[in-house]
Amino acid sequence: MQLPSTWAIPDQIRDRFGQKSAGKQRAMVADGHLLLVLHQAPQPGNRQREAVFFWRQPDGRWQASQTGVGFKLLIQQIKAYNLAEENLTQQYFQAKTSKDYFQILENLAPLQLATQNLHSTLQSAREAIPTDRDLIDFRDEAYDIERTLNLLYQNTKAALDFAMAKKSEEQTKLSLESVRSAHRLNLLAAIFFPLTAISCVFGMNLPSGLETQSPTLFWMVFISGIFLGLIVRNWVVTGKLSRQNYDPKTIQKR
C-alpha cells in the first residue's frame, strides 16, 4: 500500500518511503504533522504484512488510508491486536497436548513481534506530540497487549516443556518396566537352563547304564541342576563367577 497522494503531508515525510513497500511500523513527524505506519494484526498462516497509514494533522484531526473515520479506525486497529491476543489466550486454556501448545507458540511469535513494534511506534508518537492524550491511551493499551502476550508466551513455553517432560518420563517408566520384565525372564531362564540341559541329556533314548540305578541318583542330578542354575543366576546378576558365588556356606546365608 502506498501513501495516499491527496494527503498534504510534508515532503520530509514522503521522502522517507521506498518504492516497494511501506516498511516497518514507525512514527514520522515534520512541521506538526504525524504519520503512523502500522501493520494489520498478523493472522495465523499469513506471512504478508498489510500496512495502514494514519495521518494526524497539526490541528489534531486524523485521517486513515482506509475508508472511514481516521480516529475510529485507529481505535479499531489497536482493538484488532487485543482480539488476536484474546483468541490465543483462549486457545491456551483449551490446549491439552504438546501439539496444541506448539501451535499457539507458532501463531504467537509474529503477533508478539508486531505488538512490540506497535508499542514502540506509539511511544515515539507520544514523545513527538506530548500534548495529545489520546496517543498516551493508545500507547498504554499497546503496552498492556504486549505484556499479556509476553506472559502468554512464557506460560505456553513452560506448559510445552512440562508436557514434553511428562511424556519423556512416561516413556522412561515404560522402558524401565520392560527392562525389569526382561531381567526377570532372564533369571528364570538362567535358573532352569542347566536343569533343562541335563534333562535333555538323560532323556535321550540311548543306553547309559543309569536306567537301573537307585532313584537317589535322580534326585542328586535334580539338585545339582538347581545348584548350577543358581550359579548361572548369580553370573547373570553380577556378571562374575567367583568361589563366593557357589560356596554352599554363602548360599545358606543368602
N, C-alpha and C positions, 0 to 999 in steps of 0.2 A: 504494500500500500504506500502510495506517495502522498506527500504533504499537499493538501488542497491548494490549488493555485489562486483561489479567490481570497485567501486569508491575507490580511495586511500585516504580515509578520516581517520584522526587520531582516535585512539580508544577512546580518551576523548569525542569525539562527538558521536560515535556509542554506547558507554555505557549509554548514556542518553535516549535511546529509550526503550520502553517497548516491550512486546511480542504480544500485542493485536492490538494496533493502533499506528498511528504516533503522536497522541496527539494534543495539541493546536498549533496555529500558533506561531512561535518563531524563533529567530535567535541564532545560536550557533557558537562560534569562538574558534579555537585552532590552534596554530602554523601557523598562517596566513591563515588558511582555514576558509571559511564562509559557513555555511549551513543554508538555509532558508527553514523552514517548513511552507508552505502556504496551504490555502484551496481554492478549486474552489468556485467561486461566487455562493451563495445559489440560488437554483431555487424554485419557488413557489410550495408548497406542498411536497417538498423533505426535509426530516429531516437528511438524511445522508450527511456527510461532507467528500468529497474526497480530500485527501492530495496530494500535489505536492511538490517535493523536487528540490531545486535549489542550486547547489554547485558552489561556487566561489573559484577557486584555487589561490594560492599566486601570480601567475603571472597575474591575472585578467581575466582569461578565465572562462566562465560559462558553466555548464552542467545542464541538467534537467532530471528528471526521466521519462518524456515523450519523444516521438520520435520527434526530430527536433533540431534546433539550440537553445542552452540554453538561450542566451541573448534575442533572439526574442520571445521565449516562455514566458520569464518573462515579457516582454512588453505586450504580449497578455493576460497574467494573470491579469495584472492591468487594461487593457482595458475592460476585461470582467466585472469587477466591475463597470467601468464607464458606460458601456452599460446597465447594470442592473439598475443603478441609473437613466439613461435617460428614460428607459421604465416606471419606476414608476412615474417619473415626468410627462410624457405624460399621464399616467392614471389619475394623479391628475387633470390635466387641463380638462380632459374629464369627470371627476366624477360629478354626479348631485345629487345622493341620499346618505342617510346615509349608505346604504349597500355598495356603491362604496367606500366611504371613509374608512369604516371598513376593506374592502378587501385590500386596499392599506396599511393600518397600519399592517395588518396581514403579508403581504409579506415584508413590510419594516423592521420589527423588526429583523429577522435573518440577513438580509443584512447589517443593521446598525451595529449590533454587530460584524459581520465578518470584516467589513471595519475598525472598531476601532482597532481590533486585528491586521489587516494588517498594519495599520499605525504605531502601536506600534512596530511591528516586524521590519519594515523598519527603524524606528527611532533607534532601538537598533543596527541594522546592520550598519547604518550610523555612529553611535558613535564608533562602533568597528573598522571600516575601514574609517577613516575620509578623506582619500585621494581619495576615489572613488566618483567622482562627479555624476556618473550615479545613485548611491544609493540616493544621495540628490534629484535628479529629481524624482525618484520613490517615495521617502518619501513625497515630496511636492504634487505629484499627488494624492497619497492616502489621504493626508490631505484634499485636495480640495473635493474629493469624500465624505469623512466623514462629512465635513462641510455642503455640499449640502444636504446630507441625514438628518442631524440634522435639517436643516431649513425645509426640506420637511416634516419631522415628526411633527414639531411644526405647520406648516401650515395645514397639514391634520387633526391633532388633533383639531385645532381651527375650521376648517370647519365642522368637525363632531359634535363638541359641538354646533356650530351655527345651523346646520341642525336639531339637536335634540331639541334645544331650540325653534326654529321656529315652529317645529311640535307640541311641547307641547303648545306653545302659541295659535296655531290654534285650538287645541283641547279644550283649556280653553275658547276661544271665543265661540265655538260651544256649550259648556256646559252652559256658561252664557246665551246665547241666548235661549237655551232650558228652563232654569230656568225662564227667563223673560216671555217666552210664557206660561209656566205653571202657572206663577203668574197671568198673565192677564186672563187666563181661570178661575182661582180660584176666581178672583174678579168678573167676570161676573156671575159665579155660585152663589157667596155669595150675590150679589145684587138681583138676581131673584129667589133664593131659597125660601125665605119667601112668595113671591107672588105666586110662583108655589104651595106651600103647601096650602095656603089659597084658591087658585083656585080649587085645588083638593077637598078640604072640601066642598066648596059651590057648586061645580059641581056635587056632589053626588045626585042621584035621590031619595032623602028622603025628606019628608015634614019637613020643618024647620020653617015655619011661616014667612019667609022673602021673599017668592015668590011675594007677592003683595005690598012690600014696595016701597017707592019712589026711583027713580034712584040715588038720592043723596047718599043713603046708599052704593050703588055700588062704587061710586067714593071715598067715605070715606074709604071703605075697600081697594080699589086700592092704595090710597095714604098711608094708614097705612102699606100696604105690601112693598111699595117702601121705606118707612121710616125704617121699620125693616131691609130691605135689606142693607140700608146704615149703620145701626148699625152693622150688621154682617160683612160688608165690613171693617169697622174700626177695628173690632176684628181680622179679617184675617190679616190686615196690621200691627197692633200694638201688637196683642196678648193680649190686655187688654180690659176690659169693665169698663168704668167709666161714671160718670154723664156728664163729658165734652164731651164724645163721642156722646151722643144722646141729648144733650142740644140744643133746637131749636136756641138759640142765637149763639151758637158755629157753628152750621151748616150753618146759614146765613152768618157768617164771612168767612167761607170756600168758 
